[in-house]
């Protein structure tokens, strides 16, 4: 049984997991959807209720019936490397490739349908509340008056991006920025703006969730530091224990969202409360492993190499279907 890794050609995090799979002797295929069509080929046949699918890349032919698991790490846009790329060709290639992969019984980390929903910051906050995390009061609005009232209520707030920085060349940085109630909120009308109560933090926490296992790392913050992604605090990441309450909330969040992998970011305050900031369903872990020595790549490889589910089981069960966050357990 083979592990399929959907990623770009150069990704150090992928390399770390590939090395662990090679050590185990687990067959794998590393494939960039940007190479289809051109450098790669595919074929899927649906006849009389039967399904047969094949993917060809780098001189290897992979049968969909032989798939163990699929890791969606950092795939390129389908057909991006084609001789004559176009939006239509990307759409056609994406429908063909992912439609074929969805037809298998392989396990996903993470299923694209799950990943698309999990990337939505407002939805994350709803699930985080439902899961039992401590979540800072948050507002997303295009009403300047509502934004001003929110700022007056909570005094110290931050403004941050809901979707992350735009894809531009050169890249654009959008750090989380601290503002006060006397700020000019008229620009809120130009587009949905995410405002959140400021958390005076002592440290940044990154918790990496891998198929039920948790690896938490802590880095002391500089005085007044708002966004730990930019600048330096002068401190390194160090392993830390996960409080029981947080561990329960992480498991509930994973269950509700359907993710098999997630990079959770928290702000730790003076009362040792871990405030939920976000969960990146495809977040990096290489830098955490290199600084802390935590065996995250090994955990990912272990999950990918595990025995696949029974073919009688629905392909979305447990990893591609999201339970209603308002429903009971």
C-alpha positions as CSV (number, residue, x, y, z in Angstrom):
1,X,0.0,0.0,0.0
2,X,1.3,3.4,-1.0
3,X,1.3,6.9,0.6
4,X,0.5,9.7,-1.8
5,X,1.9,13.1,-0.8
6,X,0.4,16.1,-2.7
7,X,3.0,18.9,-2.4
8,X,5.2,21.2,-4.4
9,X,8.7,20.2,-5.5
10,X,10.6,22.1,-2.7
11,X,9.3,21.8,0.8
12,X,11.5,21.0,3.7
13,X,8.7,19.9,6.0
14,X,7.7,17.3,3.4
15,X,11.3,16.1,3.1
16,X,11.3,15.4,6.9
17,X,8.3,13.1,6.6
18,X,9.5,11.5,3.4
19,X,12.8,10.5,5.2
20,X,10.8,8.9,8.1
21,X,8.6,6.9,5.6
22,X,11.7,5.7,3.8
23,X,13.2,4.6,7.1
24,X,10.1,2.5,7.6
25,X,10.2,1.1,4.1
26,X,6.8,2.5,3.3
27,X,6.2,3.0,-0.5
28,X,5.3,6.6,-1.3
29,X,4.7,8.9,-4.3
30,X,5.4,12.6,-4.1
31,X,3.2,14.4,-6.6
32,X,2.5,18.0,-7.5
33,X,-0.9,18.6,-9.1
34,X,0.7,21.5,-11.0
35,X,2.3,18.8,-13.2
36,X,-1.1,17.6,-14.5
37,X,-1.3,17.6,-17.5
38,X,2.2,17.4,-19.0
39,X,4.7,15.9,-16.6
40,X,2.0,13.6,-15.1
41,X,-1.0,11.7,-16.4
42,X,-4.2,10.2,-14.9
43,X,-7.0,7.9,-15.9
44,X,-10.2,7.0,-14.0
45,X,-12.9,4.6,-15.2
46,X,-16.4,4.1,-13.7
47,X,-18.2,1.1,-15.3
48,X,-21.1,-0.9,-13.9
49,X,-20.5,0.3,-10.4
50,X,-16.8,-0.5,-10.4
51,X,-14.0,2.1,-10.2
52,X,-10.4,2.0,-11.5
53,X,-8.0,4.9,-11.3
54,X,-4.4,5.4,-12.1
55,X,-1.9,8.3,-11.7
56,X,1.4,8.3,-13.6
57,X,4.3,10.6,-12.4
58,X,8.1,10.4,-12.6
59,X,7.9,7.1,-14.4
60,X,5.7,5.4,-11.8
61,X,2.2,4.2,-12.2
62,X,0.1,4.4,-9.0
63,X,-3.2,2.4,-8.8
64,X,-5.9,4.1,-6.7
65,X,-6.8,0.7,-5.2
66,X,-3.3,0.6,-3.7
67,X,-3.5,3.9,-1.9
68,X,-3.0,3.7,1.9
69,X,-3.3,7.5,2.7
70,X,-3.1,10.9,1.2
71,X,-1.2,13.8,2.7
72,X,-2.2,17.2,1.4
73,X,0.9,19.2,2.3
74,X,1.4,22.1,-0.1
75,X,0.0,21.2,-3.5
76,X,0.4,23.4,-6.5
77,X,-2.6,24.6,-8.6
78,X,-3.6,21.9,-11.1
79,X,-2.3,22.5,-14.6
80,X,-0.1,25.4,-13.4
81,X,2.9,23.9,-15.2
82,X,1.0,23.1,-18.4
83,X,2.3,24.4,-21.7
84,X,-0.7,26.6,-22.0
85,X,-2.2,27.1,-18.5
86,X,-5.6,28.7,-18.1
87,X,-8.3,28.9,-15.4
88,X,-10.4,26.5,-17.4
89,X,-7.6,23.9,-17.7
90,X,-6.9,24.2,-14.0
91,X,-10.6,23.7,-13.2
92,X,-10.9,20.7,-15.5
93,X,-7.6,19.1,-14.2
94,X,-8.7,19.7,-10.5
95,X,-12.1,18.2,-11.1
96,X,-10.5,15.1,-12.7
97,X,-7.6,14.6,-10.2
98,X,-9.4,15.3,-7.0
99,X,-12.6,13.6,-8.1
100,X,-10.6,10.5,-8.7
101,X,-8.8,10.7,-5.4
102,X,-12.1,11.3,-3.6
103,X,-13.3,8.0,-5.1
104,X,-10.7,6.0,-3.1
105,X,-10.9,4.7,0.4
106,X,-7.6,6.2,1.4
107,X,-7.3,8.2,4.6
108,X,-6.7,12.0,4.2
109,X,-4.6,14.4,6.2
110,X,-6.5,16.6,5.6
111,X,-9.4,16.0,3.2
112,X,-9.7,19.0,0.9
113,X,-13.4,19.5,1.7
114,X,-12.5,19.6,5.4
115,X,-9.5,21.8,4.8
116,X,-11.5,24.4,2.9
117,X,-13.9,24.8,5.8
118,X,-11.2,24.7,8.4
119,X,-9.4,27.6,6.8
120,X,-12.3,30.0,7.5
121,X,-11.4,32.1,10.5
122,X,-15.0,32.9,11.6
123,X,-16.0,29.2,11.5
124,X,-12.8,28.4,13.5
125,X,-13.9,30.7,16.2
126,X,-17.4,29.1,16.4
127,X,-15.9,25.6,16.7
128,X,-13.4,26.9,19.2
129,X,-16.2,28.2,21.4
130,X,-18.1,24.9,21.0
131,X,-15.0,22.9,21.9
132,X,-14.3,24.7,25.2
133,X,-11.3,26.9,24.4
134,X,-10.9,30.3,25.9
135,X,-11.5,32.6,23.0
136,X,-11.0,36.4,23.0
137,X,-14.1,38.5,22.2
138,X,-14.0,38.9,18.4
139,X,-15.9,41.1,15.8
140,X,-15.9,40.8,12.0
141,X,-17.8,43.8,10.5
142,X,-18.1,46.4,7.8
143,X,-20.0,48.8,10.1
144,X,-17.7,51.5,11.4
145,X,-20.1,52.4,14.2
146,X,-20.2,48.7,15.4
147,X,-16.4,48.6,15.2
148,X,-16.1,51.8,17.3
149,X,-18.5,50.4,19.9
150,X,-16.5,47.2,20.1
151,X,-13.3,49.2,20.7
152,X,-14.9,51.3,23.3
153,X,-16.2,48.2,25.2
154,X,-12.9,46.4,25.2
155,X,-10.5,49.4,25.2
156,X,-7.4,47.6,23.9
157,X,-8.0,45.6,20.7
158,X,-6.1,44.2,17.7
159,X,-6.9,44.2,14.0
160,X,-5.9,41.2,12.0
161,X,-6.5,39.5,8.7
162,X,-9.2,36.8,8.4
163,X,-7.7,35.1,5.3
164,X,-4.0,35.9,5.7
165,X,-1.9,38.1,3.4
166,X,-2.7,38.2,-0.3
167,X,-0.6,36.2,-2.8
168,X,1.6,38.8,-4.3
169,X,5.1,39.1,-5.6
170,X,6.9,40.5,-3.6
171,X,5.0,39.1,-0.6
172,X,3.0,41.4,1.6
173,X,3.1,41.2,5.4
174,X,-0.1,41.7,7.4
175,X,0.9,41.6,11.1
176,X,-1.6,41.7,13.8
177,X,-1.7,45.3,15.0
178,X,-2.7,46.7,18.4
179,X,-5.1,49.7,18.3
180,X,-7.1,51.8,20.8
181,X,-10.7,53.1,20.9
182,X,-9.6,56.4,19.5
183,X,-8.7,54.9,16.1
184,X,-10.4,55.9,12.9
185,X,-12.8,53.1,12.0
186,X,-14.2,54.6,8.8
187,X,-12.0,52.3,6.7
188,X,-13.9,49.3,8.1
189,X,-16.6,50.0,5.4
190,X,-14.2,49.2,2.7
191,X,-14.1,45.5,3.6
192,X,-14.8,43.0,6.4
193,X,-12.5,43.7,9.3
194,X,-11.6,41.4,12.1
195,X,-11.2,43.0,15.5
196,X,-10.3,41.1,18.7
197,X,-9.7,41.9,22.3
198,X,-6.0,42.3,23.0
199,X,-4.5,39.6,25.1
200,X,-1.5,40.7,27.2
201,X,0.6,37.6,26.7
202,X,3.6,36.2,28.4
203,X,4.3,33.6,25.7
204,X,3.2,32.2,22.3
205,X,2.1,28.6,22.3
206,X,2.1,26.4,19.2
207,X,0.4,23.0,19.6
208,X,0.7,20.6,16.7
209,X,-2.1,18.0,16.6
210,X,-1.3,14.8,14.6
211,X,-3.9,12.1,14.5
212,X,-4.7,12.3,18.2
213,X,-1.2,13.1,19.4
214,X,-0.2,16.6,20.7
215,X,3.1,18.4,20.6
216,X,3.1,21.7,22.4
217,X,5.9,24.3,22.3
218,X,6.3,27.6,24.2
219,X,8.2,30.7,23.4
220,X,8.4,33.7,25.8
221,X,7.2,36.9,24.3
222,X,9.0,40.3,24.4
223,X,7.3,43.0,26.4
224,X,4.3,44.3,24.5
225,X,4.8,42.0,21.6
226,X,1.6,41.5,19.7
227,X,2.4,39.2,16.7
228,X,5.0,36.5,17.4
229,X,5.4,35.8,13.7
230,X,7.2,39.1,13.1
231,X,10.3,40.3,14.9
232,X,12.1,38.4,17.6
233,X,11.6,38.0,21.3
234,X,15.1,36.8,22.0
235,X,13.8,33.4,23.2
236,X,13.6,30.0,21.6
237,X,10.8,27.5,21.3
238,X,10.8,24.9,24.1
239,X,8.6,21.9,24.7
240,X,5.8,22.4,27.2
241,X,3.0,20.3,28.8
242,X,-0.5,20.6,27.6
243,X,-3.1,21.4,30.3
244,X,-5.9,18.9,30.6
245,X,-8.6,21.4,29.7
246,X,-6.7,22.4,26.5
247,X,-6.1,18.8,25.5
248,X,-9.9,18.0,25.8
249,X,-10.7,21.1,23.7
250,X,-8.2,20.1,21.1
251,X,-9.7,16.6,20.8
252,X,-13.2,18.1,20.6
253,X,-12.1,20.6,17.9
254,X,-10.6,17.9,15.8
255,X,-13.7,15.7,16.1
256,X,-16.0,18.6,15.2
257,X,-13.9,19.8,12.3
258,X,-12.8,16.4,10.9
259,X,-9.1,17.4,10.8
260,X,-6.4,14.8,11.2
261,X,-3.7,17.5,11.5
262,X,-3.8,21.0,12.8
263,X,-1.4,23.7,14.1
264,X,-3.0,25.5,17.0
265,X,-1.8,29.0,18.0
266,X,-2.4,30.3,21.6
267,X,-1.5,33.3,23.6
268,X,-0.6,32.5,27.2
269,X,-1.5,35.2,29.7
270,X,-0.3,35.9,33.3
271,X,-2.9,33.5,34.7
272,X,-1.6,30.6,32.6
273,X,-4.7,30.7,30.4
274,X,-4.1,29.6,26.8
275,X,-6.2,31.9,24.6
276,X,-7.2,30.4,21.2
277,X,-6.1,32.5,18.3
278,X,-6.4,30.1,15.3
279,X,-5.9,26.6,14.0
280,X,-4.0,26.3,10.7
281,X,-5.0,23.0,9.2
282,X,-1.9,23.0,7.0
283,X,0.5,24.8,9.3
284,X,4.3,24.3,9.3
285,X,5.9,22.2,12.0
286,X,9.5,21.9,10.7
287,X,10.8,24.9,12.6
288,X,9.2,23.6,15.8
289,X,10.8,20.2,15.4
290,X,14.2,21.6,14.7
291,X,14.1,23.8,17.8
292,X,12.5,21.5,20.3
293,X,13.4,18.0,19.0
294,X,9.8,16.9,19.2
295,X,9.1,14.0,16.9
296,X,6.4,15.6,14.8
297,X,7.6,14.3,11.4
298,X,7.7,10.8,12.9
299,X,4.1,11.2,14.1
300,X,2.9,12.3,10.7
301,X,4.7,9.3,9.1
302,X,3.2,6.9,11.6
303,X,-0.3,8.2,10.8
304,X,0.2,8.0,7.1
305,X,1.7,4.5,7.3
306,X,-1.1,3.1,9.4
307,X,-3.5,0.4,8.1
308,X,-6.2,2.0,5.9
309,X,-9.9,1.7,6.8
310,X,-12.0,-1.1,5.5
311,X,-13.2,-0.7,1.9
312,X,-16.7,-1.1,3.2
313,X,-16.4,2.1,5.1
314,X,-17.5,5.3,3.5
315,X,-14.4,7.3,2.3
316,X,-15.4,10.4,4.2
317,X,-16.0,8.6,7.5
318,X,-13.9,10.1,10.3
319,X,-11.9,12.5,8.2
320,X,-13.9,14.0,5.4
321,X,-17.3,14.6,7.0
322,X,-17.8,17.4,9.5
323,X,-20.3,17.0,12.4
324,X,-22.7,19.9,12.9
325,X,-21.0,22.2,15.4
326,X,-24.4,23.0,16.9
327,X,-25.4,19.4,17.3
328,X,-25.0,17.5,20.5
329,X,-22.2,14.9,21.0
